[in-house]
């Protein structure tokens, strides 16, 4: 079997039927589709069983709710295909999605990334189109990481992964991560990638219209702290493995910085006393800021300019009290403006 399609499901409703119909319609037929019901409370389990009963390529798995990472991991344990394709249960595949991705692979290619479109919350469409490119070896893969749009799109859908790498490296989704588990998986997979292909043809439709999606939720500070901590080492490894210069590492740094400041801001939002909050932020900064990574990259013009922004500079200089007072005043003035 060439491809294992993996679809985690939780309360997707009628959109699930739309997704599975698009899998059935694939012109490439040598696949299995592992659909994992993660404890859904709606009609999703029945829809999954219906497709499994009609088409032997569909495998229905039902499990207690444990999150999208556990669902994907269960499917990876069951998968038998040479390649892995992840699909979100409310998304839609163009009929040539699998065929197009499989047509570009050879013995040196481990990673395939296709162009996609997205249905936004206001029902408008967003398009992400790549060039038809092949990247072989570390030097070209460095360009793939630093000069293509891949770092902005570290989700598993719209991509194809070689299963032997996933198994040989023992790669699974981090079940302790509530958010960004997909990016971490992709980081670790890229470290073992020998070649990648990007496809210009749009063959995947992502439904981003759900306001209740995980990416739109707020989380406790401990969740953000864990996410920041687990990304530091893989980021270091990517930079070292592909010999990425400080000039080219801006996107990697920008993401780490965003994770760190999310922790800082979540601490600020957890209390109203700016003095106490500022002390908590300073304590967290002194214990956890990634000075090693920052010092290795800080001379890059892009990162230097980025860190010269007032708020970023105040954070790295640990001027948290000043920053919090400014934000409190700004928030107060905004409320006055609203009341008027």
Secondary structure, 3 states (H helix, E strand, C coil): CCEEEEEEECCCCHHHHHHHHHHHCCCCCCEEEEEEEECCCCCHHHHHHHHHHHCCCEEEEEECCCCHHHHHHHHHHHCCCCEEEECCCCCEECCCHHHHHHHCCCCCCCEEEEEEEEECCCCCEEEECCCCEEEEHHHHHHHHHHHCCHHHCCCCECEEEEHHHHHHCCCCCCCCCCCCHHHHHHHHHHCCCCEEEEEEEEEEEEECCCCCCHHHCCCCHHHHHHHHHHHHHHHHHHHHHCCCCCCCCHHHHHHHHHHHHHHHHHHHHCCCCHHHHHHHHHHHHHHHCCHHHHHHHCCCHHHHHHHCCHHHHHHHCCCHHHHHHHHHHHHHHHHHHHHC
